[in-house]
């Protein structure tokens, strides 16, 4: 057995839902946990045998074997590492309006207690980093990313990547340097939401499994950690996850409903939204050519004074 596909991203674009849907298929094995991060933080020290035995130990003859680590799309040194492991790897990529994706990522970090800046200030901080250097390129970049990864596990942020995680055209071209286009299946989050059955049939066909197998797309992947943002700051991310493991399922559902009721709705401010839409214009224009489709409402016309 050798893993033969990966959902490589994008972050905050529906990879958790997609992982949940695919895990229901009888001929697909998804890694445990969902995100292994092997090719970004472990592959230099750990063997491929370690990767397979640790994350895919439940294999029972499934034809399609894969994982879903959304940061893989962004980290520039990952495509080469995946290619070295399996040049025939199939890649599933799900994309989301980059302005919405940036806001969603900020809100997640904010609620988990990692981010103290407002969205506007966090975006300005991100622009400042981008204008100074390409942080994760080369050997120094690998070290920076691993340090950032370790910081996130401690509920801290070293480098804000809200903006540059939305440079999809650059990220796709990086993968296209190592993989053929027919090894990549690219979808949009809005398409998965509007017609999940159609998108899943196409993904199953891409993976070479029964495309007509029924998947319950209405069955929610209920997770305490996805709804417990109001208490992250009090007890910490790891403790929330520990609590979730020991709670009875009925009590967990009650707690999820309660926490959702306490969650606050926060909207992106129009000034920052407009700035980001203008900033992403050139990247989205290139992406439209790569995908051969129009990306409606993803960005506004180019601003001469944009960052």
PAKEBA-164855 format. One record per residue (C-alpha): residue in three letters; y, x, z. Coordinates in steps of 0.25 Angstrom, whole numbers, plus 2048, in hexadecimal, padded with zeros to 3 digits. Each point is the difference from the previous one (the first is absolute). Layout:
PAKEBA-164855
alaYXZ
...
This chain:
PAKEBA-164855
unk800800800
unk80E8057FD
unk80D7F8801
unk8047FB7F2
unk80D7F9802
unk80D800809
unk80B7F7802
unk80B80A801
unk80C7F8803
unk80B7FC800
unk8037FF80F
unk8057F2805
unk7FB7FA7F2
unk7F47F8804
unk7F580B802
unk7FB7FA80D
unk7FE7F27F9
unk7F98077F4
unk7F7808809
unk7FC7F3807
unk7FD7F97F3
unk7F880B7FA
unk7F880280D
unk7FB7F27FE
unk7F98047F3
unk7F1802802
unk80080C7F7
unk80C807805
unk80180980D
unk80D803806
unk80280B809
unk8017FF80F
unk80B801804
unk8087FA7F4
unk80980D7FF
unk7F980D801
unk80C8097FD
unk7F580B7FC
unk8078057F4
unk80D802806
unk7FD80580E
unk7F1804801
unk7FB8057F2
unk80480F802
unk7F880180D
unk7F57F67FF
unk7F57FF7F6
unk7FD7F57F6
unk7F37FE807
unk8087FD80D
unk8097F67F8
unk7F47F87FB
unk7F880080D
unk80C7FD809
unk8077F57F8
unk7F47FA7F7
unk7F480080A
unk7FE7F17FE
unk7FC8027F1
unk7F47F77FC
unk7FF8037F2
unk80D7F97FC
unk8058047F1
unk80F802803
unk80480880C
unk80E802804
unk80C80180A
unk80E7FB800
unk80A80B805
unk80E7FB7FB
unk80780D803
unk7F78077F5
unk80A7FB7F5
unk80C806806
unk7FB80E805
unk8018097F4
unk7F480A803
unk7F67F5802
unk7FC7FD7F1
unk7FB80E7FE
unk7F87FF80C
unk7FA7F37FC
unk7FD8057F2
unk7F980C806
unk7F77F7808
unk7FD7F77F5
unk8068017F2
unk7FA7F37FC
unk8077F880C
unk8057F37FD
unk80E7FD806
unk8067F2804
unk80F800801
unk8087F4805
unk80F8007FF
unk80B7F8807
unk80F7FF7FD
unk80480D806
unk80D7FA807
unk7F77F6807
unk7F580B803
unk80B809806
unk8057F5809
unk7F27FC804
unk7FC80E804
unk80D802808
unk7FD7F3808
unk7F2804803
unk80480D806
unk80C7F9807
unk7F77F6806
unk7F580B804
unk80B808808
unk80180B7F6
unk80D7FD7F9
unk80D7FF808
unk80A7FF7F5
unk8057F47F9
unk7FA7FE7F1
unk80E8047FB
unk80080D808
unk7F18037FE
unk8037FF7F0
unk80C809801
unk7F780A808
unk7F68007F6
unk80A8027F4
unk80580C808
unk7F2806801
unk7FD7FD7F1
unk80D8077FC
unk7FD80C808
unk7F18037FB
unk7F37FB7FB
unk7FA80080D
unk7F18007FD
unk7FE8097F4
unk7F880D801
unk7FA80680C
unk80C7FE809
unk7FF7F17FB
unk7F27FF805
unk80380580E
unk80C7F7800
unk7F87F47FD
unk7F580380A
unk80A80280B
unk8067F27FC
unk7F27FA800
unk7FE80580E
unk80E7FB805
unk7FC7F27FB
unk7F4800808
unk80980380C
unk8097F57FC
unk80B8097FA
unk8068027F3
unk80480E7FB
unk8037FD7F2
unk8057F27FB
unk7FA7FD7F2
unk8047F17FE
unk8078037F3
unk7F880B7F9
unk7F37F8803
unk8057F67F6
unk80180B7F4
unk7F47FA7FA
unk8028067F2
unk80080E805
unk7F47FD809
unk7F87FA7F4
unk80380C7F7
unk7FB80980B
unk7F37F9800
unk8007FF7F0
unk80080F800
unk7F2800806
unk7FA7F37FC
unk7FF7F87F3
unk8077F37FF
unk7F37F87FF
unk7FC80680E
unk80C7F8806
unk8027F1803
unk80E7FD803
unk8047F2806
unk80D7FA806
unk8007FA80E
unk8077F37FA
unk7F47FE7F7
unk7F680280B
unk8077F5808
unk8027F67F4
unk7F28017FB
unk7F7808809
unk7F37FB7F9
unk8048057F2
unk80580E806
unk7F3802807
unk7F77FC7F4
unk80780B7F8
unk7FE80A80C
unk7F27FD801
unk7FE8027F1
unk80780D801
unk7F780580B
unk7F37FB7F9
unk7FC7F6809
unk7FD7F17FF
unk80E7FA7FC
unk7FC7F2803
unk7FC80280F
unk8087F6808
unk80A80680A
unk8077F880B
unk80E8037FD
unk8057F680B
unk7F880780B
unk80A808807
unk7FE80E805
unk8057FD80F
unk80480C807
unk80680180D
unk80780D7FC
unk8077F97F4
unk8067F6809
unk80380780D
unk80D8077FC
unk8077FA80C
unk7F880880A
unk7FE80D7F9
unk80C805807
unk7FB7FC80E
unk7F28067FF
unk7FF8097F3
unk7F87FE7F3
unk7F3807805
unk8007F780C
unk8027F37F8
unk7F48047F7
unk7F880380D
unk8037F2805
unk7FD7FA7F3
unk7F2805800
unk7FC7FA80E
unk8077F37FE
unk7F77F47FD
unk8027FA7F3
unk8057F3805
unk80A806809
unk80580A7F5
unk8037F47F7
unk8087F980B
unk80880D802
unk8028027F1
unk8067F27FF
unk80980380D
unk80580D7FB
unk8037FB7F2
unk8097F5807
unk80780B807
unk8038087F4
unk80E8017FA
unk8047FE7F2
unk80980B7FB
unk8068007F2
unk80580C7F8
unk80F8017FF
unk8057FE7F2
unk80880D7FF
unk7F4808802
unk7F77F87F8
unk80A8017F4
unk80180F802
unk7F18017FF
unk7FE7F77F4
unk80A8097F9
unk7FA80D804
unk7F27FB7FC
unk8057FC7F2
unk7FC80D7F8
unk7F2801807
unk7FD7F17FD
unk8048027F2
unk7F680C7FE
unk7F67F7808
unk8017F57F6
unk7FD8097F5
unk7F4805807
unk7FB7F2803
unk8047FA7F3
unk8067F4808
unk80E7FB805
unk80280180E
unk8097F4803
unk80A80180B
unk7FB80E805
unk80E8067FE
unk80E7FE7FB
unk8078087F5
unk80380F802
unk80C803809
unk80880D7FC
unk80280380E
unk7F27FD805
unk7F880B808
